[in-house]
Structure formats: C-alpha cells, structure tokens
C-alpha cells in the first residue's frame, strides 16, 4: 500500500480522481441519476468545508480572534453574541431576534452598495452627459490611437444616440404618444436586447471555455490522446 502512494504515483491518482469526478458530474447530460447526485453533494460539501476553513483562517482568526486574545482588544467579544443572533432564525419563539441583526446588516450592506454604485456610475453618467459631439481623438478616447478625425465624432454620435434611446425607453413619467418618442423608445428596446444578447453570449462562451478545459483534461491528462 505504501508503494502505491509513492510521490511519482500521486499525480496519476489525482488525475484519475479528477476524471471520475468530471465524468460523474457530466453524467447529468444523459439524465438525472444517482451518480450525478453523489458528486454534486460531494462538491457542495467540499465547497462548504473549504469556505469554513477560509473564513476562519483569512477572516475570523486574524481580524477577530487574534486581536481579541493576543492583542487584548476585548471589545471584539461583543461580536460573538451579535453573531449568535443569526442562529435564532431556527427558533420559532426567538426568530424575531434574528430580524434585528439581519436588518442591521441589510441596511449596512445597502448603504455600502449604494456608495460603490454612486462612486462608479455617477462619473459615468456625468461623462455621458458632457461628452462632446466633435472632439479630437486623443480627448475623446485616450489611448485609442486608431481613431481618425472622422471616426472620433462618429463614435461620439453613436454613443449619444444609444444613451438617449435607452433612457427614453425607461422614461415612464408620461404616456408616449409622439411618433419621434415612440421610435426612439423602440430603438432603445432593440439596443437593450442587443446588449443583453451580447452578455448572454459571453456567458455561454464562458461555459464553453469551462467545457473545453474539462475535455482537454480528459483527453490530454487522463487518456493521453491529445497533444
């Protein structure tokens, strides 16, 4: 048994385990089966276990336990009863206590999310409103050395048309009866569909890249059929 687990055999063992797990997960392509369920639960369990270890080693221990125990920052002990409030959700009698901590963190997270959104999106909105129709290439698109004096204003024009069309589609303050407004709104809907299609396509390409990586692993590392 010890000779089987020699260092030169570890790579082979890992490859076989990876191949078996890959085939087990892709068995869902045939139909729902117990093999897929087993490996699904296995990977979920490993993911949860890995997440718990990372949470302790990277977050709780260096940022909570060590400052409290080793550095004498005793006030960190107040975080423990606050964290335990999360688990009162499993008690019908004390479930109201969990709403306190959930509400606190929801409000805190919402505030931070809005702050990040404002820091990123507001400058983009301001730049979209202030973008000039005609501008030198080096000002319109820094680093875009390929732009010519003709392509720069054309790029700005397309950008402004897209922004106005999409914004008109989401303008619901009054009923849109004017043909020009209806046409602009319709164009905005088509542009949104085009953008969503591009996002969906990139998602599909990401999934295909994962599939190609797994197929290459099976054919190259496991079966040694591909170079």
Backbone as numpy.savetxt, mean C-alpha at the origin, in Angstrom:
# Nx Ny Nz CAx CAy CAz Cx Cy Cz
20.88 -38.80 10.22 20.06 -37.60 10.22 20.92 -36.34 10.22
21.99 -36.37 11.00 22.87 -35.21 11.03 23.54 -34.97 9.69
23.88 -36.07 8.97 24.50 -35.91 7.66 23.53 -35.33 6.65
22.22 -35.54 6.89 21.22 -35.01 5.95 21.13 -33.48 6.06
21.31 -32.96 7.29 21.21 -31.53 7.51 22.58 -30.86 7.49
23.45 -31.34 6.63 24.74 -30.70 6.47 24.55 -29.34 5.79
25.51 -28.42 5.97 25.36 -27.07 5.38 25.15 -27.10 3.87
25.78 -28.06 3.17 25.61 -28.08 1.72 24.25 -28.60 1.29
23.50 -29.21 2.22 22.15 -29.69 1.90 21.05 -28.71 2.32
21.40 -27.69 3.09 20.40 -26.75 3.58 19.73 -26.02 2.42
20.52 -25.62 1.42 19.95 -24.93 0.27 18.96 -25.79 -0.48
19.25 -27.07 -0.63 18.33 -27.99 -1.32 17.04 -28.14 -0.52
17.17 -28.26 0.80 15.98 -28.41 1.65 15.10 -27.17 1.56
15.71 -25.99 1.62 14.94 -24.75 1.53 14.25 -24.63 0.18
14.94 -25.03 -0.88 14.35 -24.96 -2.22 13.13 -25.87 -2.32
13.25 -27.09 -1.79 12.13 -28.03 -1.84 10.95 -27.51 -1.01
11.23 -26.94 0.15 10.14 -26.38 0.97 9.46 -25.24 0.23
10.24 -24.36 -0.39 9.66 -23.27 -1.16 8.83 -23.76 -2.32
9.30 -24.79 -3.02 8.55 -25.33 -4.16 7.24 -25.96 -3.71
7.28 -26.71 -2.62 6.06 -27.35 -2.11 5.04 -26.30 -1.68
5.52 -25.27 -0.98 4.61 -24.20 -0.55 4.03 -23.45 -1.74
4.86 -23.19 -2.75 4.37 -22.48 -3.94 3.31 -23.30 -4.67
3.57 -24.59 -4.87 2.58 -25.44 -5.55 1.31 -25.58 -4.73
1.47 -25.65 -3.41 0.29 -25.76 -2.55 -0.59 -24.52 -2.63
0.01 -23.34 -2.67 -0.77 -22.11 -2.75 -1.41 -21.94 -4.13
-0.68 -22.31 -5.18 -1.23 -22.16 -6.53 -2.21 -23.27 -6.88
-2.41 -24.24 -5.98 -3.43 -25.25 -6.23 -4.83 -24.66 -6.21
-4.97 -23.42 -5.71 -6.28 -22.76 -5.73 -6.71 -22.48 -7.16
-5.77 -22.45 -8.11 -6.12 -22.22 -9.50 -6.95 -23.37 -10.06
-6.83 -24.55 -9.45 -7.63 -25.69 -9.87 -9.02 -25.61 -9.25
-9.08 -25.53 -7.94 -10.33 -25.34 -7.22 -10.00 -25.22 -5.73
-11.03 -24.88 -4.95 -10.85 -24.81 -3.50 -10.54 -26.20 -2.97
-9.47 -26.32 -2.19 -9.06 -27.63 -1.71 -8.37 -27.50 -0.35
-8.20 -28.63 0.32 -7.62 -28.64 1.66 -6.13 -28.33 1.65
-5.45 -28.65 0.55 -4.02 -28.35 0.46 -3.80 -26.84 0.49
-4.59 -26.13 -0.31 -4.47 -24.67 -0.31 -4.82 -24.10 1.04
-5.87 -24.61 1.68 -6.26 -24.11 2.99 -5.14 -24.31 4.02
-4.48 -25.45 3.95 -3.38 -25.73 4.89 -2.26 -24.71 4.73
-1.82 -24.50 3.49 -0.72 -23.57 3.28 -1.16 -22.12 3.52
-2.42 -21.82 3.26 -2.93 -20.48 3.56 -2.85 -20.20 5.05
-3.34 -21.15 5.85 -3.27 -20.98 7.30 -1.83 -20.99 7.79
-0.99 -21.77 7.16 0.42 -21.80 7.54 1.07 -20.44 7.32
0.84 -19.84 6.16 1.44 -18.55 5.87 0.85 -17.45 6.73
-0.45 -17.51 7.02 -1.05 -16.51 7.90 -0.46 -16.62 9.30
-0.31 -17.85 9.79 0.30 -18.04 11.10 1.73 -17.55 11.16
2.50 -17.85 10.11 3.88 -17.36 10.07 3.92 -15.84 10.01
3.00 -15.25 9.23 2.96 -13.80 9.13 2.61 -13.14 10.46
1.64 -13.72 11.18 1.26 -13.17 12.48 2.41 -13.32 13.48
3.04 -14.50 13.48 4.17 -14.71 14.38 5.32 -13.77 14.08
5.63 -13.59 12.80 6.70 -12.67 12.41 6.35 -11.24 12.80
5.07 -10.87 12.61 4.65 -9.53 12.99 4.78 -9.28 14.49
4.44 -10.29 15.31 4.58 -10.14 16.75 6.03 -9.97 17.16
6.91 -10.76 16.55 8.33 -10.65 16.87 8.88 -9.28 16.47
8.54 -8.83 15.27 9.02 -7.52 14.81 8.45 -6.40 15.67
7.18 -6.53 16.08 6.58 -5.51 16.94 7.32 -5.39 18.26
7.71 -6.53 18.83 8.45 -6.50 20.10 9.88 -6.01 19.92
10.59 -6.55 18.95 12.01 -6.22 18.80 12.25 -4.82 18.24
11.35 -4.34 17.35 11.58 -3.05 16.69 10.80 -1.90 17.30
9.72 -2.20 18.03 8.88 -1.12 18.55 8.80 -1.15 20.08
8.21 -2.20 20.63 7.92 -2.22 22.05 9.18 -2.24 22.92
10.12 -3.10 22.59 11.31 -3.21 23.43 12.17 -1.95 23.40
12.57 -1.44 22.21 13.43 -0.25 22.23 12.72 1.04 22.60
11.41 1.13 22.33 10.73 2.41 22.54 9.84 2.44 23.77
9.58 1.27 24.38 8.73 1.25 25.56 9.40 0.53 26.73
9.79 -0.73 26.54 10.32 -1.52 27.65 11.68 -1.00 28.13
12.62 -0.80 27.23 13.96 -0.33 27.62 13.93 1.05 28.26
13.21 2.04 27.69 13.15 3.33 28.38 12.52 3.25 29.77
11.54 2.35 29.92 10.85 2.24 31.21 11.70 1.50 32.24
12.35 0.41 31.85 13.08 -0.44 32.79 14.53 0.00 32.93
15.21 0.20 31.81 16.65 0.48 31.86 16.96 1.95 32.09
16.12 2.86 31.61 16.42 4.28 31.69 15.59 5.01 32.74
14.73 4.29 33.44 13.99 4.89 34.55 12.85 5.80 34.14
12.40 5.72 32.90 11.27 6.54 32.47 9.97 5.82 32.86
9.63 5.88 34.16 8.55 5.08 34.72 7.18 5.46 34.17
7.04 6.69 33.64 5.72 7.12 33.15 5.24 6.30 31.96
6.16 5.55 31.30 5.74 4.69 30.20 4.85 3.55 30.69
4.83 3.29 32.00 3.96 2.23 32.53 2.49 2.56 32.32
2.16 3.84 32.17 0.76 4.22 31.93 0.26 3.72 30.60
1.17 3.38 29.67 0.73 2.88 28.37 0.17 1.47 28.47
0.56 0.71 29.49 0.09 -0.68 29.60 -1.41 -0.77 29.87
-1.96 -0.09 30.90 -3.42 -0.17 31.07 -4.19 0.41 29.88
-3.62 1.44 29.25 -4.29 1.99 28.07 -4.34 0.96 26.94
-3.25 0.21 26.77 -3.23 -0.83 25.74 -4.17 -1.97 26.07
-4.30 -2.29 27.35 -5.20 -3.38 27.75 -6.66 -3.04 27.49
-6.97 -1.75 27.37 -8.35 -1.37 27.06 -8.81 -1.92 25.72
-7.87 -2.13 24.80 -8.24 -2.68 23.49 -8.91 -4.05 23.64
-8.46 -4.83 24.61 -8.93 -6.21 24.74 -10.26 -6.31 25.47
-10.77 -5.20 26.01 -12.10 -5.24 26.60 -13.19 -5.39 25.55
-12.81 -5.29 24.27 -13.80 -5.46 23.21 -14.36 -6.87 23.21
-13.63 -7.82 23.81 -14.09 -9.21 23.86 -15.06 -9.46 25.03
-15.32 -8.45 25.82 -16.24 -8.57 26.95 -17.49 -7.75 26.68
-18.64 -8.39 26.73 -19.89 -7.66 26.50 -20.11 -6.59 27.56
-19.74 -6.90 28.77 -19.99 -5.98 29.87 -19.06 -4.77 29.82
-17.82 -4.98 29.41 -16.82 -3.90 29.43 -16.42 -3.43 28.04
-17.20 -3.76 27.04 -16.85 -3.37 25.68 -16.83 -1.86 25.49
-17.60 -1.13 26.32 -17.63 0.33 26.19 -16.27 0.95 26.47
-15.45 0.27 27.27 -14.12 0.81 27.58 -13.22 0.80 26.35
-13.40 -0.20 25.49 -12.58 -0.26 24.29 -12.89 0.89 23.34
-14.13 1.38 23.37 -14.49 2.49 22.49 -13.71 3.75 22.85
-13.35 3.91 24.09 -12.59 5.09 24.50 -11.22 5.12 23.83
-10.51 4.00 23.90 -9.16 3.97 23.33 -9.22 3.94 21.82
-10.22 3.23 21.27 -10.37 3.23 19.81 -10.68 4.63 19.29
-11.59 5.33 19.97 -11.92 6.68 19.55 -10.73 7.62 19.63
-9.93 7.47 20.69 -8.75 8.32 20.84 -7.78 8.10 19.68
-7.50 6.85 19.37 -6.53 6.57 18.31 -7.09 6.85 16.93
-8.40 6.67 16.74 -9.00 7.04 15.46 -8.87 8.54 15.22
-9.14 9.33 16.27 -8.98 10.77 16.12 -7.54 11.18 15.88
-6.62 10.55 16.61 -5.21 10.86 16.43 -4.73 10.48 15.03
-5.14 9.29 14.57 -4.73 8.84 13.25 -5.36 9.71 12.15
-6.62 10.08 12.33 -7.27 10.94 11.33 -6.58 12.29 11.24
-6.19 12.85 12.38 -5.47 14.12 12.36 -4.13 14.02 11.66
-3.39 12.96 11.94 -2.10 12.77 11.28 -2.28 12.52 9.79
-3.32 11.75 9.42 -3.56 11.48 8.00 -3.92 12.77 7.26
-4.75 13.62 7.89 -5.09 14.88 7.24 -3.87 15.79 7.13
-3.02 15.78 8.15 -1.80 16.59 8.10 -0.89 16.15 6.96
-0.72 14.83 6.81 0.11 14.32 5.71 -0.55 14.63 4.36
-1.87 14.47 4.29 -2.57 14.77 3.04 -2.42 16.23 2.66
-2.57 17.11 3.64 -2.44 18.54 3.35 -1.03 18.89 2.93
-0.03 18.26 3.58 1.36 18.57 3.26 1.72 18.13 1.84
1.07 17.06 1.36 1.40 16.54 0.04 0.49 17.11 -1.04
-0.82 17.13 -0.77 -1.79 17.47 -1.81 -1.97 18.97 -2.00
-1.95 19.75 -0.95 -2.19 21.18 -1.08 -1.15 21.85 -1.98
0.15 21.54 -1.84 1.10 22.12 -2.80 0.83 21.69 -4.24
0.34 20.45 -4.42 0.01 20.00 -5.78 -1.17 20.78 -6.33
-2.18 21.02 -5.48 -3.33 21.79 -5.93 -2.91 23.22 -6.28
-2.07 23.81 -5.44 -1.61 25.16 -5.71 -0.80 25.23 -7.00
0.06 24.23 -7.22 0.84 24.22 -8.46 -0.04 24.00 -9.67
-1.13 23.21 -9.50 -2.04 22.99 -10.63 -2.79 24.27 -11.00
-3.14 25.07 -9.99 -3.83 26.32 -10.27 -2.90 27.36 -10.85
-1.66 27.37 -10.39 -0.71 28.40 -10.81 0.09 28.04 -12.05
-0.11 26.85 -12.61 0.69 26.46 -13.76 0.37 27.35 -14.95
1.35 27.99 -15.53 1.08 28.86 -16.70 0.90 28.04 -17.96
0.15 28.60 -18.87 -0.10 27.90 -20.14 1.14 27.91 -21.02
1.86 29.00 -21.00 3.07 29.12 -21.81 4.23 29.42 -20.87
5.24 28.58 -20.93 6.37 28.72 -20.02 7.59 28.04 -20.64
8.77 28.51 -20.36 9.96 27.82 -20.88 10.03 26.40 -20.35
10.63 25.49 -21.10 10.70 24.08 -20.69 11.37 23.88 -19.35
12.45 24.63 -19.06 13.17 24.40 -17.84 12.36 24.81 -16.61
11.37 25.69 -16.79 10.53 26.10 -15.67 9.32 25.18 -15.55
8.76 24.81 -16.70 7.56 23.97 -16.70 7.85 22.58 -16.16
8.93 21.98 -16.59 9.26 20.62 -16.16 10.76 20.53 -15.92
11.22 20.85 -14.73 12.66 20.78 -14.45 13.21 19.39 -14.71
14.28 19.33 -15.43 14.90 18.05 -15.74 14.38 17.39 -16.99
13.27 17.89 -17.54 12.70 17.31 -18.76 13.41 17.93 -19.96
14.63 17.49 -20.20 15.44 18.08 -21.27 14.88 17.79 -22.65
13.97 16.81 -22.75 13.43 16.43 -24.05 12.36 17.39 -24.52
11.88 18.28 -23.64 10.79 19.17 -24.03 11.31 20.28 -24.95
10.51 20.60 -25.92 10.82 21.68 -26.85 9.93 22.87 -26.54
10.20 24.04 -27.09 9.31 25.19 -26.85 7.87 24.95 -27.26
7.62 23.96 -28.12 6.24 23.67 -28.53 5.60 22.65 -27.59
6.37 21.64 -27.19 5.80 20.59 -26.35 5.52 21.07 -24.93
6.27 22.07 -24.45 6.06 22.55 -23.09 4.68 23.18 -22.91
4.27 24.17 -23.71 2.91 24.71 -23.55 1.83 23.70 -23.88
2.10 22.77 -24.82 1.12 21.72 -25.12 0.91 20.82 -23.91
1.99 20.48 -23.22 1.90 19.67 -22.01 1.10 20.40 -20.93
1.35 21.71 -20.78 0.60 22.50 -19.80 -0.88 22.58 -20.15
-1.17 22.71 -21.45 -2.56 22.79 -21.88 -3.31 21.49 -21.58
-2.68 20.36 -21.89 -3.31 19.06 -21.60 -3.53 18.90 -20.11
-2.54 19.31 -19.33 -2.66 19.21 -17.88 -3.83 20.02 -17.35
-3.98 21.25 -17.82 -5.06 22.10 -17.35 -6.42 21.57 -17.80
-6.51 21.04 -19.01 -7.77 20.47 -19.49 -8.18 19.27 -18.62
-7.23 18.44 -18.27 -7.53 17.28 -17.43 -7.99 17.73 -16.06
-7.30 18.69 -15.45 -7.66 19.15 -14.11 -9.07 19.75 -14.11
-9.36 20.63 -15.06 -10.67 21.28 -15.12 -11.77 20.26 -15.39
-11.53 19.31 -16.29 -12.55 18.31 -16.64 -12.87 17.42 -15.45
-11.84 16.95 -14.76 -12.08 16.07 -13.61 -12.76 16.82 -12.48
-12.35 18.05 -12.23 -12.99 18.84 -11.17 -14.45 19.14 -11.50
-14.76 19.38 -12.77 -16.15 19.65 -13.15 -17.02 18.41 -12.96
-16.45 17.23 -13.09 -17.23 16.01 -12.89 -17.67 15.89 -11.43
-16.84 16.35 -10.49 -17.17 16.24 -9.07 -17.85 17.49 -8.51
-18.27 18.40 -9.40 -18.94 19.62 -8.95 -20.44 19.37 -8.94
-21.01 19.13 -7.74 -22.41 18.77 -7.62 -23.24 19.87 -6.95
-22.72 21.11 -6.89 -23.44 22.16 -6.17 -24.70 22.60 -6.91
-24.74 22.44 -8.21 -25.93 22.80 -8.97 -26.12 21.79 -10.10
-27.32 21.74 -10.63 -27.63 20.80 -11.70 -26.94 21.23 -12.99
-26.26 20.31 -13.60 -25.49 20.60 -14.80 -26.40 20.46 -16.03
-26.84 21.61 -16.56 -27.71 21.62 -17.73 -27.01 22.20 -18.96
-26.01 23.02 -18.73 -25.30 23.64 -19.84 -24.54 22.57 -20.62
-24.62 22.64 -21.96 -23.97 21.63 -22.78 -22.45 21.63 -22.62
-21.88 22.83 -22.48 -20.43 22.91 -22.30 -20.00 22.25 -21.00
-20.78 22.50 -19.93 -20.46 21.89 -18.64 -20.67 20.38 -18.68
-21.77 19.96 -19.35 -22.02 18.53 -19.47 -20.92 17.84 -20.26
-20.48 18.48 -21.35 -19.40 17.88 -22.14 -18.10 17.81 -21.38
-17.78 18.87 -20.61 -16.56 18.85 -19.80 -16.64 17.78 -18.72
-17.81 17.67 -18.09 -17.98 16.65 -17.06 -17.87 15.24 -17.63
-18.43 15.04 -18.81 -18.33 13.73 -19.46 -16.89 13.40 -19.81
-16.14 14.40 -20.29 -14.73 14.19 -20.58 -13.96 13.84 -19.30
-14.30 14.52 -18.20 -13.66 14.20 -16.93 -13.93 12.78 -16.49
-15.17 12.27 -16.74 -15.49 10.89 -16.38 -14.65 9.92 -17.20
-14.49 10.19 -18.49 -13.67 9.33 -19.33 -12.20 9.36 -18.90
-11.71 10.54 -18.53 -10.33 10.65 -18.08 -10.12 9.88 -16.77
-11.11 9.95 -15.88 -11.02 9.17 -14.64 -11.00 7.68 -14.94
-11.85 7.25 -15.86 -11.86 5.83 -16.24 -10.52 5.41 -16.82
-9.92 6.30 -17.61 -8.60 6.00 -18.17 -7.57 5.88 -17.06
-7.62 6.80 -16.07 -6.65 6.74 -14.96 -6.86 5.49 -14.11
-8.12 5.16 -13.82 -8.39 3.96 -13.03 -7.96 2.71 -13.78
-8.15 2.72 -15.11 -7.70 1.58 -15.90 -6.19 1.43 -15.86
-5.47 2.56 -15.88 -4.01 2.49 -15.79 -3.58 1.96 -14.43
-4.27 2.40 -13.36 -3.94 1.89 -12.02 -4.22 0.39 -11.93
-5.38 -0.02 -12.48 -5.71 -1.45 -12.46 -4.70 -2.25 -13.28
-4.29 -1.69 -14.41 -3.29 -2.38 -15.23 -1.96 -2.53 -14.51
-1.55 -1.49 -13.78 -0.30 -1.60 -13.02 -0.43 -2.64 -11.92
-1.63 -2.75 -11.32 -1.85 -3.79 -10.31 -1.73 -5.18 -10.92
-2.33 -5.37 -12.08 -2.23 -6.66 -12.77 -0.78 -6.98 -13.12
-0.03 -5.98 -13.58 1.37 -6.20 -13.92 2.18 -6.58 -12.68
1.83 -5.98 -11.54 2.53 -6.35 -10.30 2.24 -7.81 -9.94
0.99 -8.24 -10.11 0.66 -9.64 -9.82 1.36 -10.58 -10.80
1.44 -10.17 -12.07 2.12 -11.00 -13.05 3.62 -11.09 -12.75
4.20 -10.01 -12.25 5.62 -10.06 -11.91 5.86 -11.04 -10.77
4.93 -11.10 -9.81 5.04 -12.10 -8.75 4.93 -13.51 -9.30
3.98 -13.71 -10.23 3.81 -15.02 -10.85 5.06 -15.43 -11.63
5.64 -14.49 -12.37 6.84 -14.79 -13.15 7.99 -15.15 -12.21
8.09 -14.43 -11.09 9.13 -14.75 -10.13 8.98 -16.15 -9.55
7.75 -16.55 -9.25 7.52 -17.90 -8.71 7.78 -18.97 -9.78
7.36 -18.71 -11.01 7.61 -19.68 -12.08 9.11 -19.82 -12.34
9.83 -18.71 -12.29 11.28 -18.78 -12.48 11.93 -19.57 -11.36
11.42 -19.39 -10.14 11.95 -20.16 -9.01 11.72 -21.65 -9.21
10.51 -22.03 -9.67 10.21 -23.45 -9.87 11.04 -24.04 -11.00
11.16 -23.31 -12.10 11.86 -23.85 -13.28 13.38 -23.76 -13.14
13.87 -22.73 -12.49 15.33 -22.53 -12.42 15.92 -23.13 -11.15
15.40 -22.74 -9.99 16.00 -23.17 -8.73 15.60 -24.58 -8.34
14.38 -24.99 -8.68 13.88 -26.29 -8.24 14.12 -27.38 -9.29
13.62 -27.16 -10.51 13.72 -28.17 -11.55 14.96 -28.03 -12.42
15.65 -26.87 -12.36 16.86 -26.60 -13.14 16.60 -26.77 -14.65
15.44 -26.30 -15.08 15.08 -26.37 -16.49 15.34 -25.06 -17.23
15.46 -23.97 -16.50 15.68 -22.66 -17.12 17.03 -22.15 -16.69
17.69 -21.44 -17.60 19.01 -20.91 -17.31 18.91 -19.46 -16.85
